[in-house]
Amino acid sequence: MVLFFLSWMLGGTLYAQNVTVSGVVTDEQTKEGVIGASVLVKGTTTGTIADFEGNFSFKAPLGAEIVVSAVGYADYTF
């Protein structure tokens, strides 16, 4: 795995059927944030791009698979 999640958490309410997905995309070797990594709900265009420190946050359906990708890195699904 080339991409490593320093942290991520899911939170939200069940009645809304959406949760907040947030965390930091980091390089496994350097531990630095991956700028511009794409973080999307698998098979959709719902998601976001990591900021200058690798941080991201967006709303996703409860139980959705999340795919992280960046140029020069292997994709990571969780």
Secondary structure as UniProt FT lines:
FT   STRAND          3..13
FT   HELIX           14..16
FT   STRAND          18..27
FT   TURN            28..30
FT   TURN            35..36
FT   STRAND          38..41
FT   TURN            42..43
FT   STRAND          47..49
FT   TURN            52..53
FT   STRAND          55..61
FT   TURN            62..63
FT   STRAND          66..69
FT   TURN            71..72
FT   STRAND          76..77
//
